[in-house]
């Protein structure tokens, strides 16, 4: 027997709740997104809506309420199933488990578990019955979550594509006797990794679709690997993915499908006024808090590429350096979430561009360790990667580094005008998340670092240092000299 199913999907919403005007046309926002989903649910017989991770982080409404506002808004959006993304753990694991209790929709993940006994923290899958069909969704998370939960000593995750494929196989084989008509992987591992994962799936496991997220990839048609269509719906609420499927329930397979990326705009999406009211209530509260002017910059500061020296990097590292008194501050380019700031800086502007609260950790490096760390940062796959690739750090004033990429060597490494020697001892500060992961991010041994002296926490929040020091001066000027030169 053949039956139809319309499967709508989003990913990486990142708190993108509000519509914006693009070419004089209202675009995006959860009000029109909800309106489109409701319209399809009325027009089609069998409709499911899934989200492939990263509901959180990206808007002031989400950050001010630590995701509670997002869960309330998502409850009104009423997805049928959601998988975790890496930003779901940004507010901490305990808070995530609290938010799950607030959700009226199922949140699934197959490969996040307690290290002590292997118990999964979430249901690995969800089987939804609709019109006599059984649709199984399995959630797979990016390996990045392992990095974000390093402080959670009891938590681990499968990190390799091969491990993820084997986990999918176990779940599929365990439920084949339930007569599953369609099996969908909701992944948050990125477009390229989705294709690698699909190539490792045994056809006997019966995986029919992969709906992904994490890489914010905009596509015009599905990729097909190992006979499995793979899709993603870019980022935010400006669009939604739509599968119109014909399912053969006798063979438990897709007979045919059509996939589209539907624009969310006023032309084809009615507004959900009830949901809009909830969003506007949150917005009015956050606006009152975040419209406060902190300071003025002497220009518009930018970070156009994450793996290059940036003006915003200079701004934040210098402020933290002044607040801590260390020799060098490292701030990850990935912690800077906007491309520009200024000239007038409000509290909301700052929070959007510098959203994370990290403890500031002080430790000592020898000159040789500093050089080794920078050599790892300058490896080709990092500095030649697309904007979201690699782990690249911005450095505070007084540092001058010249790296010759063709010869793979550092030509110049100076601190305050003096060449750094191998046996120098340098006080360094960085966020605790990055210090906790320094062995993978910069290939430095924590045991070796501790031999140089005590590791200590200087501040509970780098964001508070920046906000407080910005609010205390009417105008900020930062030395705009190039600190990191890649030849």
SULCOR-V633299 format. One record per backbone hydrogen bond with DSSP energy under -0.5 kcal/mol. NH is the residue of the N-H (numbers start at 0). CO is the residue of the C=O. Records with the same first field share a line. If there is no record, write none. Layout:
NH: CO  CO
This chain:
2: 246
4: 244
5: 45
6: 4  242
7: 5  47
8: 240
9: 49
11: 52
13: 53
14: 54
15: 12
16: 14
19: 26
21: 19  24
24: 21
26: 19
27: 263
29: 16
30: 16
32: 28
33: 29
34: 30
35: 31
36: 32
37: 33
38: 34
39: 35
40: 36
41: 37
42: 38
43: 39
46: 44
47: 5
49: 7
50: 80
51: 9
52: 50  82
62: 58
63: 59
64: 60
65: 62
66: 61
67: 64
70: 66
71: 67
72: 68
73: 69
74: 70
75: 71
76: 72
77: 73
78: 73
79: 48
80: 48
81: 105
82: 50
83: 107
87: 84
88: 85
89: 86
91: 88
95: 91
96: 92
97: 93
98: 94
99: 95
100: 96
101: 97
102: 98  99
105: 79
107: 81
108: 122
109: 138
112: 155
113: 118
114: 153
117: 113
120: 111
121: 111
122: 106
125: 136
127: 125  134
129: 127  132
132: 129
134: 127  132
135: 133  181
136: 125  134
137: 183
138: 123
139: 185
141: 187
144: 141
145: 142
146: 142  143
147: 143
148: 144
149: 146
151: 148
152: 150
154: 151
155: 112
157: 110
163: 159
164: 160
165: 161
166: 162
167: 163
168: 164
169: 165
170: 166
171: 167
172: 168
173: 169
174: 170  171
175: 171  172
177: 174
178: 175
180: 133
181: 133
183: 135
184: 208
185: 137  183
186: 184  210
187: 139
189: 212
193: 189
194: 190
195: 191
196: 192
197: 193
198: 194
199: 195  196
200: 197
204: 201
205: 202
207: 182
208: 182
209: 228
210: 184
211: 209  230
214: 212
218: 216
222: 229
224: 227
227: 224
228: 207  226
229: 222
230: 209
233: 216
235: 11
237: 234
239: 261
240: 8
241: 259
242: 6
243: 257
244: 4  242
245: 255
246: 2  244
247: 252
248: 0  246
249: 0
251: 247
252: 247
254: 245  252
255: 245
257: 243
259: 241
261: 239  259
263: 237
264: 262
265: 25
267: 264
268: 264
272: 270
275: 271
276: 272
277: 273
278: 274
279: 275
280: 276
281: 277
282: 278
283: 279
284: 280
285: 281
286: 282
287: 283
288: 284
289: 285
290: 286
291: 288
293: 344
294: 344
295: 473
296: 342
297: 475
300: 298  340
302: 338
307: 304
310: 301
311: 301
313: 309
314: 310
315: 311
316: 312
317: 313
318: 314
319: 315
320: 316
321: 317
322: 318
323: 319  320
324: 320
326: 426
327: 426
329: 428
330: 328  393
332: 391
334: 331
335: 332
336: 334  352
337: 352
340: 300
344: 294
345: 343
346: 291
347: 289
349: 345
350: 346
351: 347
352: 348
353: 349
357: 355
359: 458
360: 358  429
361: 455
362: 427
364: 425
366: 423
367: 421
369: 365
370: 366
371: 367
372: 368
373: 369
374: 370
375: 371
376: 372
377: 373
378: 375
381: 378
382: 378
383: 379
384: 381
388: 385
391: 389
393: 330
395: 328
398: 395
399: 413
400: 482
401: 411
402: 484
403: 408
404: 402
407: 403
408: 403
410: 401  408
411: 401
413: 399
414: 417
415: 397
416: 397
417: 414
419: 412
423: 420
425: 364  423
427: 362  425
428: 327
429: 360
431: 358
434: 430
435: 431
436: 432
437: 434
439: 436
440: 436
441: 437
443: 437
448: 444
449: 445
450: 446
451: 448
452: 449
455: 361  453
457: 359  455
458: 359
461: 357
464: 460
465: 461
466: 462
467: 463
468: 464
469: 465
470: 466
471: 467
472: 469
475: 295
484: 400  482
485: 483
486: 402  484
